[in-house]
Amino acid sequence: MNIIFMGTPDFALPSLKALFESDHKIIAVVTNPDRPKGRGGVSLPSSVKTFALEKGLAILQPEILSDEIFKAKIVDLKPDLVVVVAFGQLIPVWLLALPPFGCVNVHGSLLPELRGAAPIQRAVMKGLSETGVTTMLMDEGLDTGEILTQVRTAIEPNETAGSLSKRLSVIGAGALMKTIEGLERGDLEPRAQDNELASLALKITKDEARIDWNRRANDVANLINALSPSPGAYAEFRGRRIKFWNAEALLEPDIKIPGKIMFFGKESSPLISCKRGSIRPILVQLEGKKKMSFEDFIRGQSIKEGEKLT
């Protein structure tokens, strides 16, 4: 097949690599324009663009997909199939109708569960034990297209959205190639989603990143792990912001003094109490400092038992 690939972040890269290594021809890579990153605000290419440059693939970076020049280029390419993986823009109707085999999307959930922008983060935040990848034929709705292939995987204890995303990106690449093979053979039967079972995975907001120690320990740990590596869940300590990058929930001890730092001897890791239970922070980062273990943070700041985070 002659395929146009559309994607931007790291999650899309394994699928692009799998396509490149296959017998199919990538006739163009469409990725979002370079954006400023880091404190210096320097515009850097996406992971997808970097790979495409290395392999000499044709690259298109439209600000909007309704751009007439972009549309003319895509129509002229006459793709058999368009593959979309974490592209970041809505696909217009004209593009959905263009390729004979349609537009296939790789989505990081078991649709119809967790439709939307943040399915992996929301799965961790909800404390789900299982998730997966879905390939679907795209339509005009938000992740409402017919399902082609699904692959399930367990969410490991204390797994972050970052590590889960890496695993799902690889699983998604395999599901994509299986899907394309089925479409070529003509024996892959799309099936409609059950809208009654649908749920939304809305984009993460800044307000959600602030830790509320009045919540249950499971909820706090899930929030921390869901927002790692971005944007990072945080609290305030001695007037400075501290981000939490990984944590484990414990049912005990149930101190009922939310945000209290607790010690239980040299053989035990320090804990932070929640309204119900406590969490064991694994990796933290104080404002202006590098990431470190919670134990190193405790020692470096000479923290006394009973001090509180807000």
C-alpha positions as CSV (number, residue, x, y, z in Angstrom):
1,M,0.0,0.0,0.0
2,N,0.9,3.6,-0.4
3,I,0.5,5.0,3.0
4,I,0.4,8.5,4.6
5,F,1.4,8.5,8.2
6,M,0.1,11.1,10.6
7,G,1.6,11.4,14.1
8,T,3.6,13.6,16.4
9,P,4.8,12.4,19.9
10,D,6.9,9.4,21.1
11,F,3.8,7.2,21.2
12,A,3.6,7.3,17.4
13,L,7.2,6.4,16.7
14,P,7.0,2.5,17.0
15,S,4.1,2.5,14.5
16,L,6.0,4.7,12.1
17,K,9.1,2.4,12.4
18,A,7.0,-0.7,11.9
19,L,5.5,0.8,8.7
20,F,9.0,1.8,7.5
21,E,10.4,-1.7,8.0
22,S,7.4,-3.3,6.2
23,D,6.8,-3.8,2.5
24,H,4.5,-0.8,2.4
25,K,5.5,2.6,1.0
26,I,5.3,5.7,3.2
27,I,4.5,8.4,0.7
28,A,4.4,11.2,3.3
29,V,4.7,11.8,7.0
30,V,2.4,14.5,8.4
31,T,3.4,15.9,11.8
32,N,2.6,19.0,13.8
33,P,4.8,22.1,13.4
34,D,7.9,22.4,15.6
35,R,7.0,23.8,19.0
36,P,9.2,25.6,21.6
37,K,10.3,23.2,24.3
38,G,12.2,23.6,27.6
39,R,13.2,26.7,29.5
40,G,15.1,28.1,26.5
41,G,11.9,28.0,24.3
42,V,13.8,26.6,21.4
43,S,11.7,25.0,18.7
44,L,12.5,21.4,18.3
45,P,11.2,18.7,15.9
46,S,8.8,16.0,17.1
47,S,10.1,12.4,17.5
48,V,8.2,11.5,14.3
49,K,9.8,14.3,12.3
50,T,13.3,13.4,13.5
51,F,12.8,9.8,12.4
52,A,11.4,10.9,9.0
53,L,14.3,13.2,8.4
54,E,16.8,10.4,9.2
55,K,15.1,8.1,6.7
56,G,14.6,10.7,4.0
57,L,10.8,10.6,4.1
58,A,8.6,13.4,2.7
59,I,7.4,15.6,5.6
60,L,4.4,17.9,5.8
61,Q,3.7,20.2,8.8
62,P,0.4,22.1,8.3
63,E,-0.8,24.4,11.0
64,I,-4.3,23.4,10.2
65,L,-5.6,20.5,8.1
66,S,-8.1,22.7,6.2
67,D,-5.2,24.5,4.5
68,E,-5.9,24.3,0.8
69,I,-2.2,23.9,-0.2
70,F,-1.9,21.0,2.2
71,K,-5.2,19.5,0.9
72,A,-4.0,19.7,-2.7
73,K,-0.7,17.9,-1.9
74,I,-2.5,15.1,0.0
75,V,-5.1,14.6,-2.8
76,D,-2.3,14.5,-5.4
77,L,-0.5,11.7,-3.5
78,K,-3.5,9.4,-3.8
79,P,-2.9,7.3,-0.7
80,D,-4.4,3.8,-0.3
81,L,-4.5,4.2,3.4
82,V,-3.9,6.9,6.0
83,V,-2.6,5.9,9.4
84,V,-3.1,8.2,12.4
85,V,-1.3,7.8,15.7
86,A,-1.5,10.5,18.4
87,F,-1.6,13.3,15.7
88,G,-3.2,16.0,17.9
89,Q,-5.6,17.5,15.4
90,L,-9.1,16.5,14.3
91,I,-9.1,14.7,10.9
92,P,-11.4,16.6,8.4
93,V,-14.2,14.9,6.5
94,W,-12.4,15.3,3.1
95,L,-9.4,13.3,4.4
96,L,-11.5,10.6,6.0
97,A,-13.1,10.0,2.6
98,L,-10.0,10.1,0.5
99,P,-8.1,6.8,0.8
100,P,-9.9,3.6,-0.5
101,F,-9.0,1.7,2.7
102,G,-9.9,4.6,5.0
103,C,-8.1,6.3,7.9
104,V,-6.9,3.8,10.6
105,N,-6.2,5.2,14.1
106,V,-4.2,3.6,16.8
107,H,-5.8,4.5,20.2
108,G,-4.4,3.8,23.6
109,S,-7.4,2.2,25.3
110,L,-10.0,-0.6,24.8
111,L,-12.6,1.4,23.0
112,P,-15.4,2.4,23.7
113,E,-13.8,2.9,27.1
114,L,-11.7,6.1,27.5
115,R,-12.4,8.0,24.3
116,G,-10.5,11.2,24.0
117,A,-7.2,13.0,24.5
118,A,-5.7,11.3,27.6
119,P,-6.7,7.6,27.7
120,I,-3.5,6.3,29.2
121,Q,-3.3,8.9,32.0
122,R,-7.0,8.4,32.8
123,A,-6.6,4.6,32.9
124,V,-3.9,5.0,35.6
125,M,-5.8,7.7,37.4
126,K,-8.9,5.5,37.6
127,G,-6.8,2.7,39.1
128,L,-7.7,0.3,36.3
129,S,-6.0,-3.1,36.3
130,E,-6.2,-3.6,32.5
131,T,-6.2,-1.5,29.4
132,G,-5.0,-2.0,25.9
133,V,-4.8,-0.7,22.3
134,T,-7.6,-0.4,19.7
135,T,-7.2,0.1,16.0
136,M,-10.3,1.6,14.4
137,L,-11.6,3.0,11.1
138,M,-12.0,6.7,11.8
139,D,-15.2,8.6,11.4
140,E,-16.4,12.1,12.2
141,G,-16.9,11.4,15.9
142,L,-14.4,11.5,18.7
143,D,-12.9,8.0,18.7
144,T,-16.3,6.5,17.7
145,G,-15.2,4.6,14.6
146,E,-15.6,0.9,14.0
147,I,-13.2,-1.4,15.8
148,L,-10.7,-3.4,13.8
149,T,-8.3,-4.9,16.3
150,Q,-7.9,-4.8,20.0
151,V,-5.0,-6.0,22.2
152,R,-5.3,-6.2,26.0
153,T,-2.5,-5.7,28.6
154,A,-2.4,-5.5,32.4
155,I,-1.5,-2.3,34.2
156,E,1.3,-3.1,36.6
157,P,1.2,-2.0,40.3
158,N,2.5,1.5,40.7
159,E,3.0,1.8,36.9
160,T,3.3,5.4,35.6
161,A,1.5,6.7,32.6
162,G,5.0,7.2,31.0
163,S,6.0,3.5,31.3
164,L,2.5,2.3,30.3
165,S,2.6,4.6,27.2
166,K,5.9,3.1,26.1
167,R,4.5,-0.4,26.4
168,L,1.2,0.5,24.6
169,S,3.1,2.2,21.8
170,V,4.9,-1.0,21.0
171,I,1.7,-3.1,21.3
172,G,0.0,-0.5,19.1
173,A,2.6,-0.9,16.4
174,G,2.0,-4.7,16.3
175,A,-1.8,-4.2,16.2
176,L,-1.4,-1.7,13.4
177,M,0.5,-4.1,11.2
178,K,-2.0,-6.9,12.0
179,T,-4.8,-4.5,11.0
180,I,-3.2,-3.5,7.7
181,E,-2.6,-7.2,6.8
182,G,-6.3,-7.9,7.5
183,L,-7.5,-5.0,5.4
184,E,-5.3,-6.2,2.5
185,R,-6.7,-9.7,2.7
186,G,-10.2,-8.4,3.0
187,D,-11.0,-10.7,6.0
188,L,-11.0,-8.1,8.8
189,E,-14.6,-7.4,9.9
190,P,-15.1,-4.0,11.5
191,R,-17.5,-3.9,14.4
192,A,-19.4,-1.0,15.8
193,Q,-18.7,0.3,19.2
194,D,-21.3,0.0,22.0
195,N,-22.0,3.7,22.8
196,E,-23.7,2.7,26.1
197,L,-20.3,1.5,27.4
198,A,-18.4,4.6,26.3
199,S,-16.5,6.8,28.7
200,L,-14.4,9.9,28.1
201,A,-10.7,10.5,28.8
202,L,-10.6,14.3,28.8
203,K,-7.3,16.2,28.5
204,I,-5.5,16.7,31.8
205,T,-5.9,20.2,33.3
206,K,-3.4,22.1,35.5
207,D,-5.9,22.2,38.4
208,E,-5.9,18.4,38.6
209,A,-2.1,18.3,39.2
210,R,-2.4,19.7,42.8
211,I,-2.4,16.9,45.3
212,D,-5.3,16.8,47.8
213,W,-4.1,14.9,50.9
214,N,-7.8,14.7,52.0
215,R,-8.4,12.0,49.4
216,R,-7.8,8.3,49.8
217,A,-4.3,6.9,49.5
218,N,-5.2,4.9,46.4
219,D,-6.6,8.1,44.7
220,V,-3.5,10.1,45.6
221,A,-1.0,7.4,44.4
222,N,-3.0,6.9,41.2
223,L,-2.9,10.7,40.5
224,I,0.8,10.8,41.0
225,N,1.5,7.9,38.7
226,A,-1.0,9.1,36.1
227,L,0.7,12.5,35.8
228,S,4.2,11.1,35.4
229,P,6.1,12.2,33.3
230,S,3.8,15.1,32.5
231,P,2.7,17.5,34.0
232,G,3.6,16.0,37.4
233,A,1.5,16.0,40.5
234,Y,2.6,18.4,43.2
235,A,2.2,19.8,46.7
236,E,3.7,22.6,48.8
237,F,6.4,22.1,51.4
238,R,8.0,24.9,53.4
239,G,6.7,27.4,50.8
240,R,8.2,25.5,47.8
241,R,6.6,23.2,45.3
242,I,7.5,19.6,45.3
243,K,6.6,17.2,42.5
244,F,5.9,13.5,42.9
245,W,6.8,11.2,40.1
246,N,6.0,7.8,41.4
247,A,4.2,6.5,44.6
248,E,2.7,3.4,46.2
249,A,-0.5,3.4,48.2
250,L,-0.8,1.7,51.6
251,L,-4.0,0.9,53.5
252,E,-2.1,1.4,56.8
253,P,-1.4,3.3,58.9
254,D,-4.6,5.3,59.0
255,I,-3.4,8.4,60.8
256,K,-6.2,10.7,59.6
257,I,-3.9,13.8,59.6
258,P,-3.7,14.5,55.8
259,G,-0.3,15.5,54.5
260,K,1.7,14.4,57.6
261,I,5.2,13.0,57.0
262,M,5.7,9.9,59.1
263,F,8.7,7.7,60.0
264,F,8.6,4.1,61.3
265,G,12.2,3.2,62.0
266,K,15.4,2.9,59.9
267,E,14.2,-0.2,58.1
268,S,11.0,1.5,56.8
269,S,10.6,4.2,54.1
270,P,9.0,7.5,55.2
271,L,5.3,7.9,54.4
272,I,2.8,10.6,53.9
273,S,-0.7,10.3,55.4
274,C,-3.9,10.7,53.5
275,K,-7.5,10.9,54.7
276,R,-7.5,7.1,54.4
277,G,-4.3,5.2,54.4
278,S,-0.9,6.6,53.3
279,I,1.4,6.7,50.4
280,R,5.1,5.8,50.0
281,P,6.6,8.3,47.6
282,I,9.3,6.7,45.4
283,L,10.6,9.6,43.3
284,V,10.2,13.3,44.0
285,Q,11.6,16.6,42.9
286,L,11.8,19.8,45.0
287,E,11.5,23.0,43.1
288,G,14.9,24.0,41.6
289,K,16.4,20.5,42.3
290,K,16.9,17.3,40.4
291,K,14.7,14.2,40.8
292,M,15.6,12.0,43.8
293,S,14.3,9.3,46.0
294,F,12.0,10.4,48.8
295,E,14.5,9.1,51.3
296,D,17.2,11.4,49.9
297,F,14.8,14.3,50.0
298,I,14.1,13.6,53.6
299,R,17.7,13.5,54.5
300,G,18.7,16.5,52.4
301,Q,16.1,18.8,53.9
302,S,16.6,17.6,57.5
303,I,12.8,16.9,57.8
304,K,11.4,16.1,61.2
305,E,8.5,13.7,61.7
306,G,5.1,15.4,61.8
307,E,5.9,18.1,59.3
308,K,3.1,18.6,56.8
309,L,2.7,19.1,53.0
310,T,-0.2,21.2,51.8
